[in-house]
């Protein structure tokens, strides 16, 4: 081996006796290679050295000296980038983006074969490096994944990725892969063409790379071959394919319809792919740079990077998990209640190889719960027949509490009724060891009160899953007053094992997620009673970026379910000798259920009618009963703000009261649990982006027009005065 003398030690160059140079990324002091200033300095130097010596080089083998291949761009620098620049600053920034692509283009066209050896994650900028190579080999092992996930952070690829993806896959696939941020493990990546070969291990990868270089001395990327045409055609082809024409004509309309204009990345990606397909490679890279610059300066990108990258990584790495407690593995999980929720949790656990005892009041019910796993597994493309058999073999349905013996963790998922939950708690604990953890799946019942039925309240905790449990990514962990750190740690570990994003909150009525979504549902109810058009209310939520509006949400949950919960709250208050005040949601749902028998979608209709095979339409009775003299009119922006501000204010109150302590948990919980508009970055980041002082002033305006519930909490006022954002 011979080595080149380089100023930077980010990249090592090692040439073998056959003239093959290994270009090894190994950023000093970092666990993962990052595409920042240090990378640019190093890669420019290295490419210059290689180009000067290309007559003595037979090929270049690009690989990593770390456990992963490459981690993408420097997102910290993107967060710090201003959203507004003077013209000369914009031009300078654009040239920096454009110049950052040049080393890969020089490497790609140097005249020698270039192979990428992928030993771990190659995402974002890392996969853009791979795209500039002529051949890609990945080790077929866990942890290896390739793709361009930038769209999931409000961005798009900016190092030639859009240009090369368009030329490699054609417009239709490029739009899909880039706009959806598709990522693939080794075997699917090979099938889709993201990589060209699989290796058994590092030695095999090295051997394959060098063998390919020797066998392909004239290698080029297809787009550098004479007469190259983009697969499937280009927008400016004289005889354009009708399917492609339809994509280019209707695609932008579909993007705007689906995103309501609040996500700039899909629109920019679609436009960029269309534009770069019309021009030569060098011009295409200039176009890509302009679109990338536009997105990297956007508030949406900053929101999504902060939440979905930094805060989500911190969450998954245990930011809210107690320190100093060793990680644990649940060996045998007991689930009480085999309804849809319990059955979904059983499926998740068995899928991860955990033995499950699924108990219900009867064996027939328990077996129905197990059958749910069979149905879910049959629909899961990642589960083959052998895996499904393994899953089902791990689930034991039963009606006998004695079968819970040996369970080290219990999840109770019975009806939202204190008495029922108390009964099953006592019954199960009688069969458990003293160290077993008992978690109650509840969306609102206080954990400290539920723990009163437990002989071991320190081992009692809340674990609020979202329906359907096997699909929804979040679990809200609720600590009661006596819940121990060890119990919290074990619960957190189980959440991670089940593939969930666990947020941690303290006990209080409604916890965090139910309390926050309750605020917007309440606001929707208030507006209905004010005579505002219910279609306008739900559409305003959609234009905010919410997946559904508050009225649709209640129809989906079920008016009857919400009604029963409200009646339970009323009974609890009266049992304590308290005066129950009927608020707007209680009044509205009581009328809908008792007066009009409108119990929700599964019962045939609620706020909406649901004709079989047709689209939902607003129930005519909404106008007849709630706005007989015509709908009230208020500004659309007020409707939109009332729905969002109500949630943000409630989230601040929850933090003020100590219900939630982590800003990241609140942001992630609000988006993944209750559908808060994701482009905002979550309830707290939404306030940051709006500007705390401006948010306080808007709160005051809304309070003056619509009621004191919009008064800004003191914590918000204090932070605004100190210019302290929520981090």
Order of alpha helices (4+ residues) and beta strands (2+ residues): beta-beta-beta-alpha-beta-alpha-alpha-beta-beta-alpha-beta-beta-alpha-alpha-beta-alpha-beta-alpha-alpha-alpha-alpha-alpha-alpha-beta-alpha-beta-alpha-alpha-beta-beta-alpha-beta-alpha-beta-beta-alpha-beta-alpha-alpha-alpha-alpha-alpha-beta-beta-alpha-alpha-alpha-alpha-alpha-alpha
